[in-house]
Structure formats: structure tokens, C-alpha cells
Amino acid sequence: MRHLTGLAVLACLSLIALPAATLTAQGGGLSAGDMYLLSAAINAPGGSGGSLVHVDLASGTTSILVDTTFTPAAAGTVVFDPYRQRIVFRGSIGAPSNPPYVYAVDAAGQLDQLLLSTGPSITSLAPTGDGRIYMRVSDSPPFRYLDASNNLVTLMDDTGAAPFMIDGNASFDFRGMIYDAGTNALFISSHLAGLCGGVASRLNVRKLPLSADGTRVVGPVTCAQFEVSTSGEVPVGWSHGPAGQLIVVVDTNSNDVEPRMVLVDPVTLVMSAFASNGGPGIFGAATNAGTWNSALGKVVILDTGGDMLRAFSSGESGAGAVLALAGLPVSPAGSTAELVSLCEVEATACDGAWMAYGAGLAGAGAFVPRLTGSGCPAPGGPLNLNLDRAVGGASSMLFVGLASAALPFKGGTFHVGALLYSIALPMGGAPGVPGAGGLTLPAALPANPLLSGINVHLQAAFTDAAAVKGASLTKGLRMTIGG
């Protein structure tokens, strides 16, 4: 990977300050602490198939953000992604015959398609904050991740030569997954009997340590158990909890008071009760989703028997505090078994965002070059533009503009509109070697608050004799400047 001084890029990016006063600020528009519920049982008027519902704590209201025509009934199908600053979910949009995709959506309902998923089912989404989103795929191999360029990649074992599988089983059934940055590990939960060398029918949690680049599970994989109920238990939701702990919410077959909200220490895997719900008239057996809520400092669960959201503080037991919400019901009357997914918008230090869009164009070795961003895009903030998978030593051109586009170009698509600037960049890497070319561009945005909310669109093109018209192309990259 070749590194280039950011002076040239600074000169390029500084041009976005010139028209800033005439532009309308844009961005994810999400509010920390708000929650999003993906449910097949909640429909828009005249609609069917389910909806993505926004739970607005500030106004105490619920409303449909996206009307879905197919909604998966599974845990971990809606999450907040700090890198893209979007809610990411799986479902079908539009006509009932439309296939399901993985989408990212902002607070205004603007959708970006991240991944086509018409074949295997995709659940247990687990974003890392640097562009990766791990997921469970119902076919083999089961563990994969979306990278920052929206490419689907297989998670490998510690050798890097084979896909990672739990106990060598491609069909291992787990319900939910979360990534912990402090330990650089994935955590999965299962309801299967007799795992971890312990007693059957308990909550099982496994810790999967990752390599520094996140491409491999490097082990050892460890496991722990916790008994929530003698009636049987199924995990229904992961979240990041207080003081660096993780929270897993569990559904059982009993209405008794039981510790269905469980703290997990990501370092030691020690599990303990956070709070318990249930009792006479409380529908403990209808705890079908849950998440930590940082604004409330409580765990919020969906009670599909009482058709309400209940919030619990540490050590609390019984009914919890019912959230008073106007608007759509969070669960339809007369149903206690709908399978839903619930997440919160976590507070982040950066509200700027990166989003790959469109299609690239392959060159030598069938490599599609990549353009990704890292760091926080904010006025005065440092960031990196990263290019890789080009031909080693290739000449390239970086295009910067203020709009997206979809124009024919060199046998592919040119994704940058309202062009501001283009800059020639020499790739590093062994000359002529497919996929070996790369470059890191450190830069910083001008310290101009008027830039906040502006979308900058970028794309790179590379000389490549093996490409259809002598040039390979990255996807487009949208950088949303935060506050």
C-alpha cells in the first residue's frame, strides 16, 4: 500500500467549501436513543408484509419509516450501523414480488441498497463501525460479512484457507450476533441443547476472537451457559449495554418472574442477571425482542402479550416501566408470538458517514478496485481515503463532486455528478500485478461549519489493459460530512 501526502487531497477537498452556503444540509438525521422495530405484524394502512417502525422517544410517538412487503421473522434483522450512520435491515420494498435486499435507511426514509439477498436467508447482523457488517447466512458458509464497499466476504478460520464454522457444522443454528470492539470479537447466542459441555436447554454464548483485519476467527473459541428458565429459552436480541458490557434478551415459555435480561462480560464471558420480568398479568412468556437504551439507561423489551414496550433498570423485577407511546401499536392486539427485531441508535462520537454506491468495473485478475473512507468526516477532522485492488503501479484518477450520477463510462458507470475536481494519483504495489495496487490518502476537511451535512461523491478510475475499455473503476463513495 502506497502512502501519499494529504496536501494534494486537501487542495481538492477544500473546494467543497466554495459553494457550501448555497447547499442544503443533509445527513442521516437519526437521534441517539431512538429505537427501530422491524416487524412482519405491523402494517401501513392498506399494506401487508410488515414495516420498519420508528420509536421516537423525544416525542413519545411511533411511526412507519419503511413499509416492507416481506419482513423476516428473526432476531438481528435490524441494526444501527455507525459507519454508514444508517439503520440497516433486510426486507422487500415495493411490489410483493420484489426480492428481499439488505438496505440502509436514513431518518427521512431514503434507502440505499447494500446487498441483494434473494437466495439464502440473512439474519444476525452485527456491524463493527468501520464498514464491516457480519451476518449469518442460511447456506454454507454460514459466517460472512459485508465490507466497506458492500462486497460480501466469507469469514475464514485461523488458517485463512477454509471458511469458519462452529464445530465444523455449516448448519449450526444460532439466534443473534454482536461485535465487541474492546475484545475485537463476535458473540453469538444459541438455544441449542447440551452445548458448552454443560446442561441442556440453557442460554449458550460463544465468543469468536477475530484477527486484526477481521477476516479470520483466530481462536480459541470459548463458550459459557446461563440458565434463565427451566421452561426453555431462546435468545431474541443483542445490544451494547452499560460500562462496556453486552446485553442479551431471552424469551422463555413461562410467565413467571425470570431473568430474561442478561449481562455478558465480553472479556470473561461471565453472565449475570440484569433484570427480571414476568409475574401475574405481565406476559413474561411473550418477551419477543429487546435492546439496551442509552437514553433511558434501561433495557427495553417488547411484550407482545401486553402489546407494549417495557423498560427495566438494573436489578428491577416484575412489570418494569411501560413506555407511553402515541401512534401505531408496537404489537397488534390478539397476537403473542410474532418474531421481531428491535435496535437503538447508539450515541457515537462521529455523525459523519461513508456509503459505497453503484457498481464498479473489474480489471486484470477480475479484481474490482475499491475506494473506501475511514476516520470521521467532520469539519476540520482528519480522514483517510483508501484505494486498493487495482493493478500494481497503475495510473489513476480520483474524481470529486457534489452529486451522484449514473453515466456510461469506459464500459462501466461514472458515479460522480456536479464535478468539482479530478486529481491524478500513482498506485503503489508491484507493477503490473493484478490486485496489488493501492494507496492511502491522509487528509483533513476544512474547518468550516457550513460544510456540515454536505454530501461529497467520489470515484476512482485506473489504467488497466485487461479491462473492457482499458480502465477499471471503483464503486461510487458518498461521504456525508457530520457536525
N, C-alpha and C positions, 0 to 999 in steps of 0.2 A: 504494500500500500504506500503510495507516494503522498507526501505531505507538502502542501503549498502554503506560503504565507497568505494570510487573510486580507492583505491590503487591496489586492485586486478585487476580491469579492466585496469588501467593504465599499469600494468605489461603485460597484454595481448595485448593491443593495441600498446604498444611500439615496439612490434616485427615487425610491418609493416615497421618500419624504416630500417630493415636489408637489404631487397632486393630492396629498393626503387631505387637505382641508375641504376638497370637493367630494370626497368619498363618504359613503355611509358605513359606519362601523358594523361589522359582522362578527360572528363567533358562535360558540356552542350554546351560549345562553343558559346553561344548566346551573342550578343553585345547589350548593353543598347541603346535604341533609335531606333533600327531596328524595322520594322513592319512586321506583318504576316497577309495575306489576305486569307480567306477561301471563295472560290467562285465556284459555280457549272458551271459558264460560261467560266472559263479559263481551257484549257485542254493541257496536254502534247502532243507532236507530236504523232499522231496516237491513242491518248487516248480519253476518253469521261468520263463524270460524274463529272468533276471538278478537282481542285487542291488546295493545300496549297502553297501559293506563298510567298517567302521571299523578302521583300523590304529592300535592303542593302543601307543605307544612305551614308556610307563611300565611297562606290564605285559608287553610283548612278545607281545601276542595280537592276533588278528584275529577279528571277529565281524560278523554281518549286522545292520546298523541298520535297513534298509528292504528288504523283499522286493518286487521290481518284477516285473510281468508283461509289461512291454515296456521295453527299455533301449536307447537309441540307441547305435549303434556309431560314435562320432565324438569328436573332441577337444573339450575345453571344455564338456562337458555336466554337470560337477560343479565347483563353486567355493565358496569361503568368502566370505560377504558380511559385512563388518564393521558395516554399518549395522543390519542385522537380527540380527546375531550368530547366524547360522544357516548350515548347509550348504544351498546351492541346487542343485537338479538337475532334469533333465527325465526323465520316465518315466511308466508306468502303474502304478496301485496297485489291488489287489483283483482283481476278475474279469478274465480275459483280454480280454474285450470292452470293458473300460473304456478311454476315450481317454487319450492322454498329456497331462499337465499339466506346468507348471513349479511345483515345490514348494520350500518351505523347511522344514528339519527340524532339531530340536534334538538334543542328545545322548541324550535319552530316547526318541527316535523320534516325538515329537509333530510332526505335519505341519500346515503352513499352505499352502493353495493360492494361488499368486501369479498364475498365468496359465493360461488354457485354450489349448491349442495342438493342436487336433485336425486342423488343416489342414496348413499348411507345417511343415517340419522346423525346429527351433530348435537351434542349436549356438553355440559360441564365446562363451559367457557371460563378461562382463567387468564385474564390479562396481566402483564408484568409491568406496564408503564413505559417500556422502551420500544413498543411496536409489536412485540410478540403477544399472541393470544393462544394459549394452549387449549386443547379441546379433546373430548372423547368422540371418536368416530366409530360407528357401529360395525364397520367391516374391518379387515386386517390391512395394515397395522392399526391398532386402536388409538395410540397416542400420537397426535400431530399438533402442529402449531402454525398459525398464520404469522408470517414475518412482517416487518415494517412496510414492505412493498406489496402486501396482500397475496403473497405466494404461500401455498400450503406445503409444509415441510414435515417429514416424518421425524419424530423424536427417536434417537438411536440409543443403543445400550452403551456401556462403558467402553467397549472396543471400537465403537463407531462403525462397525461392519454389519450390524444387524439391528432391526427395529426393536425398541424396548417393549417388553410385555411383562405383566405381573405373573410371576411363577411360570413363565413360558406359555401363558394362556392368552390367546388372541381374543377370546370371548369373555374375559374376566369382567364381571358386571359391577361397576361402581356408580355411586349416585352423588355426583358433585366433586368439584376440584377447585383449589385455590392456590395462588402463588404467594409465597412469603419472601420479601426482598431481604430481610435480615439474615435468613438462613440460605437464601438462594435455592429454595426447594419448593416442589409441588407437594400438596397434601390432598389425598383422595380419601373418600369415605365410602364404606360399604356396609350392607346389611347382611351379607352372606354368613352362613353359619360356620362356626368352628375355625375361623381364621386366626392368625397371630398366635397359634399354639394355645389358645385359650378356650373359654367356654362358648358354646354355640349361642347364636341369636343375640349378640351384643353389637353395639356400635364399634366398628373397626375403622381405624385411621392409619393410613400408611404415609410415610414421608419419603419422597423421592428426591435426593440431592442432585442438583444439576451441575454441569460443567460451567465454567465462567461465561462461555458464549451461549449457554442454554440449549445446545444442540444434542446433548447426551445426558443420560442418567448415570452418574458416576458412583453411586452407592456409598456405603451399604444402605439398602432399603430397610427401614425399620417400621415396626408396627406396634400399635397399642389398642387396648379394648376399654370400653366403658359401658356399664350396664345402666340403661335408662329405665327399662321396664321389663318385667317378666312376661309381658304380653306380646313381645316382639317389637322391633323398632326399625325405622327406615330413615336415613338422613335426607333432609329436604332443603337444606340451604347452608352455604358457607358465607362468611364475611370476615373482614378485618375488624377485630374488636379493640377494647381498650388496652393501653400500655403494651402494645406490640403483640398481644395475644390474638388468637383466632377464635371464632365462634362457629359452631355447627349446631343447627336446629334439627330436631328429630321428631318424627311422627310415630306414635305408638297406637296400639289397639285398645287402650284403656282410657277411661275418663278420669282416673284417679290423679291426684296431685303427683306429678313426676318431673324429674329434672330434664326437661326437653331442650333446654338451652345450655349448651356445654362449652366450657372454655378449653382451648387446646394450647398448650405451651409449645411454640414452634421449635424451640431448642431441645427440650427434653421429651416431648410428646406426652407429658403428664396431662391428663384430662380431669376436670373437676366441674361440679355443677355451678352454673352462673345464676340461674333462676329456675323456678318450677311453676308450671301452670296446671290447671285442672281442678277437679272438685265438683260438687253438685251444681248442675246447670251451666258448667263452664265449657263443655265440649272439648276436653283435653285431647280426645282421640281425633279431633279434626284440626290438628296443628299441621297445616299443609305447606307452609313456607315461612321463612323468617330471615332477618338481617339485623346486624348491628346498625344503629342510627346514631351518628356522631353528634347531630344537632340536639337530640334528646338525651344523649348519654345513656341510652337504653337499648335493649333488644326488642325489635318489633316482630310479632308473629301474625300470620294470617289465620284466624279462626274461621274455618269455612262452615262450622256448625252454627255459630252465632252471627256469621256474615259480617265480620268486623276485624279491624286491626287492633291488637292489644300490645301495650308497651310494658316492659319489665326492667326494673333496676336490679343491680347485683343483690342476690340473696332474697329477692322478693318471691312470694308464693301465692298461688290462687288465681285471681281474675286479672291482675295487672290493671293498667290504666287504659280504658277504651279511648282510642283516638276519635274525636268528634270531627267528622268529615261530611261536607255537603257535596252533592253531585251524584255521580254514578256510585252504585254499591260496589264494594271491592270483592263481593262474592254474591252470586244470585241466591235468592231465597229457595229453600227446598232442596238444596244440594249440599252434601258434606264431604264429598270425595274428589272434587276437582283437583288436578295436579297443576300447580302454577309455579312461577319463579318470581322472586322478589329481590331487588337490589337497592342500594342507596347510592347517591352521588357523593363520593368521598371528597373531603376537602383536600386540595392539592396546592403546593407552593407555586405552581405554574398553571395559568389558564390559557396559555398558547397551545396550539395543536398542529399536528402533522397528519396529512392524509394523502396516500397514494391514490391515483385515479386513472382510469383508462387502461389501454393495453400498450405494452412495449413491443419491440421488434427484435427478433433474435438475429444473431450474427454467427461467427465461427463457433463450432462446437455446440450449436443450438443454445448458447447462453443468451439470455435476455439481460442486458446490463441493468443495474439498479441504481437509483438515486433515492437516498433516504436522508432524513434530518435527525439530529439529536441535539440535546440541550433545550433550553426554554426560549422559544421565540417571543421576546418581550422587548420593548424599547430600552436600548442600552445593554441588553443582555447578550452574553456570548452563546454561540451555537456552532454546530458543525454541519456541513453538507458532505455526505459520504457517497462516493461513486465506486462501484466495483462490478465485477463480472464482464468487463469489456476485454477486448483484445489487448494484450500487453503492449505498451508503448504507443497505442493508437492516439491519433489527434482527436480532439473532441471539442464540442461547442455547448456551452451552457446557456440556455435561454431563460429570461426572467420577464414576467409580465404580470398584469393585474386582473386577468380573467382566464377562465378555461376556454378551450377550443377543441374542435374535432375536425381537423382539416387533413386531407390526403397529403402525405409527405414521405418520400423515399420508400414507397411501398408499405408504409405504416401510417401512423396518425400523429399529427402535430397537435399537442395539447395546450399550448400557451397562446392566449389572446392578449390584446392590448399590450403588445410587446414593448418593454422598456429598454432592454439591453441584452446583448449576447457577448459572451467572453470565451476566447479560445483557451483550452486547458490541455496540457500534455499529460497523458496517462503514464503511470509507473508500471512496474511489472516486466517480466521477461518479454522482449519484443516478439510479436507475432504469436504468442501463446494464447489460445482461446481461454477466456475467463480470468486471465492473470492480471488484467489491467485494473488499476484502482487509484483512488485519490481521496485525500481528506482535506477539506477546505475549512479551516477555522475562521470564524468571522464574528462580528457583533453588529447588531442593528443600531441605527442612530438613536440617541436618547431623546426621542421626540414623542411626547404623549399622544399626539394626533395620529400616530401610527396604530394605536390600539384598536383591534378589531378588523384591521385590513387583511385581506387575503392576497398572498403573493403566490404566483403559479410558476413552477419551474419544470424544465425538462432538459435532458442532455442527449446529444447525438454523437456517434463515434464513427470514424472511418473504419470500415470492415469489408474487405473484398468478398467475404463469404455471405454477406447479407444480400437480400434480394436486389437492392439497387445501390450497393456499396456503402450503406450506412446502417448501423444498428441504433436502436432508440430505447431509452428508458420509458417507463410509465410517466405520467404527469405526477407532480408533487405539489400539493397545496399546503402552504404554511400560513396558519392563522395567527396573527400577532396578538398576544394577550395584553393584559393591562399592566 
